[in-house]
Amino acid sequence: MKHDFRDRVRDYVEGKSHSAPNVQVLVSGHHKMQPHGPGNSLRKLIWREPFWRGPEDAPIAIRPHKLD
């Protein structure tokens, strides 16, 4: 099953639509500088596991991922 969301994304970018497309995308694992400490003034390096972003009942948007 393939979904083509280019029109919806284009409308959103051009300001014709006021809501982002409701799809799920896989976010690759990555390092992040996590705020912590008093007033979140300190940072520590953490690893974020891959996760799905978007509504659970939304269709999955397939996009290529760069493999390092």
C-alpha positions as YAML, in Angstrom:
chain: A
units: angstrom
residues:
- id: 1
  name: MET
  ca: [0.00, 0.00, 0.00]
- id: 2
  name: LYS
  ca: [1.38, 3.39, -0.97]
- id: 3
  name: HIS
  ca: [0.21, 6.82, 0.07]
- id: 4
  name: ASP
  ca: [1.09, 10.03, -1.75]
- id: 5
  name: PHE
  ca: [1.02, 13.04, 0.57]
- id: 6
  name: ARG
  ca: [2.89, 15.49, -1.64]
- id: 7
  name: ASP
  ca: [-0.20, 17.61, -2.33]
- id: 8
  name: ARG
  ca: [-1.08, 17.90, 1.37]
- id: 9
  name: VAL
  ca: [2.51, 18.74, 2.31]
- id: 10
  name: ARG
  ca: [2.74, 21.32, -0.48]
- id: 11
  name: ASP
  ca: [-0.53, 22.94, 0.66]
- id: 12
  name: TYR
  ca: [0.76, 23.10, 4.24]
- id: 13
  name: VAL
  ca: [4.11, 24.61, 3.22]
- id: 14
  name: GLU
  ca: [2.42, 27.18, 0.98]
- id: 15
  name: GLY
  ca: [0.00, 28.16, 3.77]
- id: 16
  name: LYS
  ca: [-3.11, 26.83, 2.01]
- id: 17
  name: SER
  ca: [-3.73, 24.38, 4.84]
- id: 18
  name: HIS
  ca: [-3.40, 25.16, 8.53]
- id: 19
  name: SER
  ca: [-2.90, 21.63, 9.81]
- id: 20
  name: ALA
  ca: [0.07, 19.36, 9.31]
- id: 21
  name: PRO
  ca: [-0.55, 16.09, 7.45]
- id: 22
  name: ASN
  ca: [-1.72, 13.35, 9.83]
- id: 23
  name: VAL
  ca: [0.70, 10.54, 9.07]
- id: 24
  name: GLN
  ca: [3.15, 8.43, 11.04]
- id: 25
  name: VAL
  ca: [6.86, 8.62, 10.26]
- id: 26
  name: LEU
  ca: [9.71, 6.59, 11.68]
- id: 27
  name: VAL
  ca: [12.25, 8.81, 13.44]
- id: 28
  name: SER
  ca: [15.73, 7.28, 13.33]
- id: 29
  name: GLY
  ca: [17.72, 6.76, 16.50]
- id: 30
  name: HIS
  ca: [19.96, 9.72, 17.33]
- id: 31
  name: HIS
  ca: [22.03, 11.40, 20.03]
- id: 32
  name: LYS
  ca: [20.50, 14.37, 21.84]
- id: 33
  name: MET
  ca: [21.77, 16.94, 24.34]
- id: 34
  name: GLN
  ca: [19.16, 16.49, 27.10]
- id: 35
  name: PRO
  ca: [18.55, 19.48, 29.42]
- id: 36
  name: HIS
  ca: [18.70, 18.70, 33.15]
- id: 37
  name: GLY
  ca: [19.68, 20.23, 36.47]
- id: 38
  name: PRO
  ca: [18.61, 23.51, 38.06]
- id: 39
  name: GLY
  ca: [16.44, 25.41, 35.59]
- id: 40
  name: ASN
  ca: [17.51, 22.96, 32.85]
- id: 41
  name: SER
  ca: [20.84, 24.80, 32.71]
- id: 42
  name: LEU
  ca: [22.96, 21.64, 32.27]
- id: 43
  name: ARG
  ca: [23.16, 19.23, 29.31]
- id: 44
  name: LYS
  ca: [23.96, 15.53, 29.06]
- id: 45
  name: LEU
  ca: [24.34, 13.41, 25.94]
- id: 46
  name: ILE
  ca: [21.66, 10.71, 25.62]
- id: 47
  name: TRP
  ca: [20.70, 8.20, 22.92]
- id: 48
  name: ARG
  ca: [17.11, 8.36, 21.61]
- id: 49
  name: GLU
  ca: [15.88, 5.00, 20.33]
- id: 50
  name: PRO
  ca: [13.99, 5.00, 17.00]
- id: 51
  name: PHE
  ca: [10.30, 5.84, 17.46]
- id: 52
  name: TRP
  ca: [7.10, 6.49, 15.52]
- id: 53
  name: ARG
  ca: [5.95, 10.14, 15.36]
- id: 54
  name: GLY
  ca: [2.32, 10.95, 14.61]
- id: 55
  name: PRO
  ca: [-1.15, 9.68, 15.48]
- id: 56
  name: GLU
  ca: [-1.34, 5.92, 16.09]
- id: 57
  name: ASP
  ca: [-4.28, 5.44, 13.72]
- id: 58
  name: ALA
  ca: [-2.73, 7.50, 10.89]
- id: 59
  name: PRO
  ca: [-1.27, 5.93, 7.75]
- id: 60
  name: ILE
  ca: [2.49, 5.37, 7.63]
- id: 61
  name: ALA
  ca: [4.47, 7.71, 5.37]
- id: 62
  name: ILE
  ca: [7.37, 5.86, 3.80]
- id: 63
  name: ARG
  ca: [10.51, 7.83, 3.13]
- id: 64
  name: PRO
  ca: [14.09, 6.82, 2.46]
- id: 65
  name: HIS
  ca: [16.55, 6.91, 5.37]
- id: 66
  name: LYS
  ca: [20.25, 7.56, 4.99]
- id: 67
  name: LEU
  ca: [22.24, 4.64, 6.37]
- id: 68
  name: ASP
  ca: [25.59, 5.54, 7.92]
...
